[in-house]
Amino acid sequence: MAANEELIAVAKEFGTPVYVYDANKIKEQYNKLTTAFEHTNAKFFYACKSLTNINILKYMHSLGANLDCVSIQEVKLGLKAGFAPEQIMFTPNCVDFEEIVEGKELNVHINIDNISILERFGNRFGNSYPVCIRLNPHIMAGGNYKISTGHIDSKFGISIHQLRHIERIVKSTGLHVNGLHMHTGSEIKDIGVFLTGLDVMLDVATRFPDIEFIDLGSGFKVPYQETDMETDVKTLGERIAETFDKYEQETGKKPDVWFEPGKYLVSESGDFIVKANVIKHTTATVFVGVNSGFNHLIRPMFYEAYHKIENLSNPHGADRIYTVVGNICETDTFAWDRKIAEVRESDFLVFRNAGAYGFEMSSNFNSRLKPAEVLLLDDKKLLIRKRDTFEDLLKNQVEVL
Ligand SMILES: *Cc1c(COP(=O)(O)O)cnc(C)c1O
């Protein structure tokens, strides 16, 4: 995250609300991962749904990252940003079969997460194109139920209890399975989840002779609150290296290990700056009403996510207790009872950890304009997305009346 003076300068130059990303922090996180896994054959695929601005994709490419995509549009953005097809993993869920075929035609890695699709892919392409299979190992993981994907009710992946069925399809269609994948959720602090998952994946791998990689997905946690801990990737790296060494001794094989970090790479790099429009004293609380809402940052309302809020303009003001809300006609509370340095009307406030799933989940609800995005790179402040204009609201509307 950037220094406060720099953020104030961005707010003054580009206006608010504005998302600001610090390239240095992205690089720091990326380097932490590559260092932690230096004793493994690890590859990192940036889960770009967390933040897809083309400049962020290009920056990830320059760092040496690969790309994890969940829609064909993300795949096309990745190719446009300069990623080679073999650097792109396509992991769609519940998409039309033709979208998967399109991914195949673009030569990217295909990850299949449904029996019926596996069957159709096998019938159509046989062994002519390798696929990865997304398994659901049924490991409970993640910050909360909404962001957990490995549980029994999850729509993601093919249950490991359906392994026999998978094997039947592979055998009868001749499918070439080159990878196994799992992704059990987001904000996983317990590295045991990855290690247990890896044991399951390696066990399954013995049944498929051509496995080249095991993809452990992501869900690496970053601290949002003062008391939060980051996933201990260093220890995880050591343990995973040991597991693969042991597997190699036993089987003579050493598949690569892939990860798909989203939040871990971009969450902390991002700050979201807003302006305090009004201070409103009611009988029950003191509201700060800011020039934004869940149309710009929905995580607090959608996931009950905690984002640290600081007053950039009055950092040394006396601490006061506030309820921070947006200007949307809908209940849009960012935070209840939050201690913030005294807020005056027109102060700039900043939401921390706004890089992942911030701008990306924004909308034009209430016919408000989407914010601008700025990238801080080598002492430069680069505008990487213009703020919406009034014309943008009408862009795809067809005026027939
Ligand atoms: C969302 C997603 C990720 C990234 O999750 P984070 O919690 O942001 O790291 C990785 N892999 C897949 C398949 C995803 O859908």
The ligand as a Gaussian input file, in Angstrom:
#p B3LYP/6-31G(d) Opt

LIG

0 1
 C      -11.233000     -17.094000      -7.358000
 C      -10.338000     -18.187000      -7.705000
 C       -9.002000     -18.167000      -7.274000
 C       -8.408000     -17.082000      -6.428000
 O       -8.850000     -17.049000      -5.119000
 P       -8.199000     -16.006000      -4.107000
 O       -8.885000     -16.249000      -2.814000
 O       -8.469000     -14.631000      -4.639000
 O       -6.750000     -16.264000      -4.042000
 C       -8.190000     -19.218000      -7.684000
 N       -8.656000     -20.219000      -8.451000
 C       -9.931000     -20.260000      -8.887000
 C      -10.369000     -21.380000      -9.747000
 C      -10.811000     -19.258000      -8.533000
 O      -12.086000     -19.311000      -8.957000

